[in-house]
Amino acid sequence: MNDTTSIKHQAPLTSGDFTAAEEPFALFADWFAEAVKSEPNDPNAMGLATVDADGLPDLRMVLMKGYDADGFVFYSHIASQKGRELATNPKAALLFHWKSLRRQVRIRGIVTPVTDDEADAYFATRPKQAQIGAWASKQSQPLESRFAFEQAIAKVAARYVISEVPRPPGWSGWRIAPLRIEFWHDRPFRLHDRIEFRRDTTDGAWSKVRMYP
Ligand SMILES: Cc1cc2nc3c(=O)[nH]c(=O)nc-3n(C[C@H](O)[C@H](O)[C@H](O)COP(=O)(O)O)c2cc1C
């Protein structure tokens, strides 16, 4: 089952020749809606690439939890490896690969933290166990044993047996406002279709370029 019901997004366009699209967000909505129907799990999973202070790239999967004309949102721990890298260099790349559709969407842009209200609202939608886990995990720090983690979880769970779990201060979200969005669709014999939307500023107008595969 795809748990994407809580994702905030805009209405999709209907499919046609995607290379005729005039702007990227409606096309993304279109492709994402199709991925929700056809992917066996996590159609909202995306690779998130950041760079560390030495310029060494880093990459891991995260779940997209919202998108609109302002950008693509994910949530995590502020002190995690990715959180520290984004604090040093607030730029990132994202990659969706929907195998069932043979499609790829590649995004590069500028990263800003979401507001506290936005993070609180999303955190409140998470299952209680996941909320407890967010308090118990020191994400990206060495963990001595699984038992130590389970002890930490039990301690937090005891604290919130009756009451609601508030959002931990070290847990929040980020929004990637795109400067580039490339749509790639498999065609036979590796003669794939690629179009890239580009703009110089996050509030600028898009231009579109078709590219050799
Ligand atoms: C499909 C998938 C989705 C994931 N989604 C998230 C997510 O939304 N947030 C998160 O913090 N970690 C998520 N993870 C775990 C991350 O890939 C990563 O292990 C973790 O965030 C620590 O990364 P870091 O040490 O680079 O900060 C996900 C992993 C997978 C495989």
The ligand as an SDF file (V2000), in Angstrom:
LIG
                    3D

 31 33  0  0  0  0  0  0  0  0999 V2000
   12.7720    4.8000    1.0580 C   0  0  0  0  0  0  0  0  0  0  0  0
   13.4440    5.5250    2.1900 C   0  0  0  0  0  0  0  0  0  0  0  0
   12.8560    6.6630    2.7080 C   0  0  0  0  0  0  0  0  0  0  0  0
   13.4700    7.3670    3.7500 C   0  0  0  0  0  0  0  0  0  0  0  0
   12.8870    8.5190    4.1990 N   0  0  0  0  0  0  0  0  0  0  0  0
   13.5120    9.2580    5.1520 C   0  0  0  0  0  0  0  0  0  0  0  0
   12.9710   10.5300    5.5520 C   0  0  0  0  0  0  0  0  0  0  0  0
   11.9380   10.9990    5.0340 O   0  0  0  0  0  0  0  0  0  0  0  0
   13.6330   11.2180    6.5220 N   0  0  0  0  0  0  0  0  0  0  0  0
   14.7830   10.7430    7.0930 C   0  0  0  0  0  0  0  0  0  0  0  0
   15.3270   11.4090    7.9910 O   0  0  0  0  0  0  0  0  0  0  0  0
   15.3260    9.5670    6.7160 N   0  0  0  0  0  0  0  0  0  0  0  0
   14.7170    8.8240    5.7520 C   0  0  0  0  0  0  0  0  0  0  0  0
   15.2820    7.6240    5.3410 N   0  0  0  0  0  0  0  0  0  0  0  0
   16.5830    7.2310    5.9270 C   0  0  0  0  0  0  0  0  0  0  0  0
   17.7060    8.0030    5.1960 C   0  0  0  0  0  0  0  0  0  0  0  0
   17.9560    7.4170    3.9290 O   0  0  0  0  0  0  0  0  0  0  0  0
   19.0110    8.0480    6.0010 C   0  0  0  0  0  0  0  0  0  0  0  0
   19.4260    6.7530    6.3570 O   0  0  0  0  0  0  0  0  0  0  0  0
   18.8820    8.8680    7.2820 C   0  0  0  0  0  0  0  0  0  0  0  0
   18.0540   10.0060    7.0980 O   0  0  0  0  0  0  0  0  0  0  0  0
   20.2560    9.3320    7.7700 C   0  0  0  0  0  0  0  0  0  0  0  0
   20.8660   10.0930    6.7480 O   0  0  0  0  0  0  0  0  0  0  0  0
   22.0780   11.1110    7.0480 P   0  0  0  0  0  0  0  0  0  0  0  0
   23.0060   10.3880    8.0030 O   0  0  0  0  0  0  0  0  0  0  0  0
   22.7140   11.3720    5.7320 O   0  0  0  0  0  0  0  0  0  0  0  0
   21.5040   12.3510    7.6550 O   0  0  0  0  0  0  0  0  0  0  0  0
   14.6940    6.8930    4.3000 C   0  0  0  0  0  0  0  0  0  0  0  0
   15.2750    5.7430    3.7780 C   0  0  0  0  0  0  0  0  0  0  0  0
   14.6650    5.0720    2.7330 C   0  0  0  0  0  0  0  0  0  0  0  0
   15.3510    3.8500    2.1540 C   0  0  0  0  0  0  0  0  0  0  0  0
  1  2  1  0
  2  3  1  0
  2 30  2  0
  3  4  2  0
  4  5  1  0
  4 28  1  0
  5  6  2  0
  6  7  1  0
  6 13  1  0
  7  8  2  0
  7  9  1  0
  9 10  1  0
 10 11  2  0
 10 12  1  0
 12 13  2  0
 13 14  1  0
 14 15  1  0
 14 28  1  0
 15 16  1  0
 16 17  1  0
 16 18  1  0
 18 19  1  0
 18 20  1  0
 20 21  1  0
 20 22  1  0
 22 23  1  0
 23 24  1  0
 24 25  2  0
 24 26  1  0
 24 27  1  0
 28 29  2  0
 29 30  1  0
 30 31  1  0
M  END
$$$$
